[in-house]
Amino acid sequence: MSRRVLLLGTHGQQNIGDELLLSTFLSMLGSEHDYEINSYDPVATAAALDPAYDVDIFDTAAERLGLLRRIRRADVLFFAGGSIVKELTPATGRRRTSVLLMVLVLMTTARWFTRTPMLMSNIGVGPVSSRRGRFLAALILRQATLISVRDQASWTTCLELGVRRSRLVEMPDVVFANAPEGFEASGNRPRESAEPLRVALSLNHDVEDEDAWRVFLDRVGTALREVDQRSGLELVALPMQSGFKDDHDLAVLEDFVTDQGLRCRFEPVADHHDVARIIAQADVVVAERLHAVVISTILGTPVVPLPYNIKVTELADGLGLAPVSFPVDQYLDPLALAAAVSTLGACPDEGGRLQTAAASRRRDLDAYAVAVRAWIAAPSSSWSAAGFAADAR
């Protein structure tokens, strides 16, 4: 049955992870539906999507008032993943609760004025630490028809904020639904012992404490120079966002290598295929960004996470990467980071272990896709009615 699906997310911000989420969700939901999709750059978003999908892409900023009309005529309101129930960090330059207030307006409109069924699919919840933030988050979550979250911390926060278990399910990040061959990335050739270690580096400026962040970057630079002394270093930039905001990943990486006096190769990165190519050709990935860690796992490239947010911490823990994770908000021992990079670069079994973990998550998401398609055809108020156990996780 064809349905009109209003699909909302953080699209058109030159964030490769968010755009990959969108294309993955469309593949999951199928081409039989009519989609209305928001974007801050409709032209770029349209160009990146498979033409097989019937999509109407509208400008997020220009059509704020028109969104009510779109909600009213939609059969289903579908929030397409991402960290949309959270407080912002000072680095964004925005009020901590601004995203929460925006989402609350949309949810309240859909719930009380149009009665449109709402699925918050594969979202991240948190951090929400202030009393005001938790109050707003609770109002948002309690209005959703169904919710799926991508990590255990989000699951726990939802329960603490009053979400009923029958409306809640935990699934891996939906990007894990993509098979390795879908990235069209050539595999990494075996590294000769005399060759320098090829390291892809992903950094992201989204922090609570600017001074601590600068100290952290200095220690990352010290660690990379240590790797260079041990084995030689071939550093490649891995920006997951190259525009939209002033301190995007590419700018952060350019400033970092200049400040640290490091040699680094910058290649064109326009989409997830470019990201996958860089990751597949690296010996090790060192990454803040969540979807850089996810794609590394899918392709079987050893990865050292630098968690800047609870979502990355949860992902790293679930993948067994906690021993080689170095959170941005904690003291970083440069020698420990250098040792982790060097050890993983010489570990032949790590790639296979990661790909096994990715395949397991892909099977879970195949079952989830069936349930979501069933729900869109006939929206219900519990996951069990959509084909999942009521307390599935």
Summary of the structure (lengths in Angstrom):
residues: 393
radius of gyration: 20.7
end to end distance: 28.0
largest distance: 66.6
contacts: 1340
relative contact order: 0.13
helix: 48%
strand: 16%
